[in-house]
């Protein structure tokens, strides 16, 4: 194995596989679906500080769009001056324009590793990657709550739930003032794609990936929706108390 493969296996694939199997083992009723739900909750809690920071940065960038557009218009014929002016604007409002992308950059390799795990978790050979202190269950029951097979592809029910939860989570994370006013064409296009196109593609992807991966994404979104509602409630309560 090359260096990158070793890093991927030892720092992503094996820890995630072992964590999932551990939850599967300790449940009174061994259910892969329930293990995935608990597993998602743990990962979400670990990444919460990073996710909240990214969401905060995205909202600040969205609210700053009118100022950004003004700078772009003022220096539309001088890209170098435009870049300097934008950097000064970001510094003034203490915004890192790239910080909103960091949570996504962290989630992508985790998601890719989990896709690999879900596609091969029923193969006993893959359980050889378990640590010595993790009990090897021998076989894993792919049924979730005794209803449907998480190893199968094309579960349209989960696909629709995943797409709907993705839409709702995206809708909730958009700033209240993000109605298109003062936004550039690129920003409006990106927002439209995030809100409508991406959820549609998730429904389509459900027909090509194991149901376990779609369940993971659905549960991830649901926890994200709950988190967003709680954050907004706490923010409103804090604001009301300060009045």
N, C-alpha and C positions, 0 to 999 in steps of 0.2 A: 504493500500500500504506500502511496505517496504521502507527503506531509499533510496536505489539505484533507485527504481522506481520513487520516488518523485523527486530526483535529475535529473533523465533523463527527466521526464515530465516537470518540471518547468524551467530547465536550457537549454534544448535542444529542445524537441518536441514543447512546447507551443511558445517559441520565434520564432522558424523557421516557424511554422504554421501561426502565427499572421503576420509575415513579408510577407509571400507569399500572404496571403489573403488581406493584406493592399495594396500591389502592384496591385492585381487583382481588387480591388475596385476603385483605383484612376485612372486606365486607362480609357481613353475616350470610348474605345471599350473593354469591358471586355473579355479578351482572356487569358486563362490559360497558353498557350504557351509563349506569350509575357511576361506575368508576371514572368514565370520561367526564361526567358532570362535576364530580368532586375535583378531578384533576384540573379542569378548566378554571374552577374557582381558585385553586391554589396558585396557578400560573398568573391569573388575573390579579390576585392580591400582591404577588411578588412584583409585577410590572406596574402596579397602580401609580406609584410616584412618577414614573417615566411617562405613563399614559396621560396623567393629569397635566404634567408639564407641557407635553406636546399639544394637548387640546387647548390649553391656555394660550400658547404661542399662536396657534391657528386662529383663535378668536381675535387676538390682538391684531394679527395681520389682516384679517377680514375687516375689522373696524378701521384700520389704517388705509384701506384701499382708496378712499377719496384723496388723501394726501399723496399717496403713491402716484395716482393718476395725474395729479397736478404737477408733480415733479417731472413725470415723463413728458407731459405736454410742454413744460418750460424748457426742457433740454432735449427735445425730440430730434434735433439735428446734431447733437453732440453726445454720443454714447458714453464717452469717458466722463464728461461732466455729469451726465445723468447717473452713472454708477456712483460717483463720489457723493452726489446729493442724496441718493437713496441710502448710502451707508451712513451719512450724517443723520438722516431721518430715523433710521433704525437705532442709531446710538442715542438719539434724543429721547426716544420712547423705550429704550432698553429692550430691544427686540432682536433676537437672533433669527433671521429669516429661514434658517435651515433646521432649527430645533423642532419644528412641527413634523419634520420627516424622520426624526430619530426613532420614535416608537415603531413606525412602519419598517424601518431598516432592521430593527431588532426582531419584529414579529415574522418577517419573511423567512429567515433561516429556521426559526422554530417551527413555522407552519410546514415548510418543506420536509423537515425531519419527521414531523408528525404524520404527514401524508405517507412517507415511506413506512413508518411504523404501522399505520392502519392498513396499508396494503399487504403487509406481510406478517401481521401479528398472529394469524392463525397457523402459520408455518412453524412447527416445533423447532426447526433449525435456528430460527431467529431468536428463540428463547435461550440459546447458548450465550447470548450477549448479556444475560442477567449476571449481576454481581453475586458473589458467593453467599452473601447474607440475605439475598432475596430468594424466597422459595419459588422453585419452578413448578407452576401448576400443571405442567404436562400438556394440557390442552386448555383452550380458552373458549368459553361459550359465547358465540357471536350474537346471540339474541339479546335485545334490549327490552327489559321488563316483560320478556316472553312474547313480544309482539312482532318484531321484524328483525331480519338478519342484517347486522351492521357491516358484514363483509360484502354484501351485495351492492351492486351499482344500480342507478336509475330509480332511487326512491324519491318520487315526485312530491310526496307529502313533506318530507324533510326539506326538499329543495325549495318549495314555496315558503315554508317557515323561515328558512335561512335568508331567502330574498326579502321577505317582509320585515324580518328583524333587522337586516342590514339597512333597509330604507328608513325604518323608524329611528335606528341609532344615528344614522347620518343626519336625519331631520332634526333630531334633538341637539346634536353637537353644533349645528349652524347657529351663529349669533342671531339674536332676535332682530337686529337691524339689517340682517343680510337678505335684503329683498331685491338685490340687483342694482339699486341706486348707487351711483358713484363707483361701480365696479367696472373694471376693464373687460374686454371681450374674452380674454383668456380666463380670467377669474370666474366669469359667469359660465363659460363653457365647462370649466373644471368642476364647478359646483353642480351643474346640471348632470354631468356624467357620473359624479359620485352619488347623486341622489336617485338617478333613474337607470342609467346604463349598467353600473356595477351590480346592483341588486338583480337585474335581469340576467346578467352573465352568471351570477352565482346559481340561479335556478337552472340554467343550462348546464353548468359544470356538475350539478348534482347527478346527471345522467352518465358521467364519465368517471366519477370518483366513488370509493366505498362510502356507504352511508355513515360509517363511523366518522369520517372527515367532515361530512356535512353536519352531523350532530354536534361535533366539536365547534364548528363555526356558528351554528345556531345558538348554542349555549353561551359561547363567547359574546355574541351580540346581546343576548338577553341580560347577562350580567353587566354589559356595558350600558344598556338602557337603564337598568336599576341604578347603576353608579351615577349616571348623568342626572337622573331625577333627584337623587339624594344630594349631589353637589349643588344643583340649582336651588334646592330647598334650603340647604345650609347657607348658601350665599344670600338668599332672600331674607332668611331669619336674621343673619348678621347685619344686613343692611337696614332692616326694620328696627333692630335693637340700637343701632347707632343714630337713628333719627331722634 
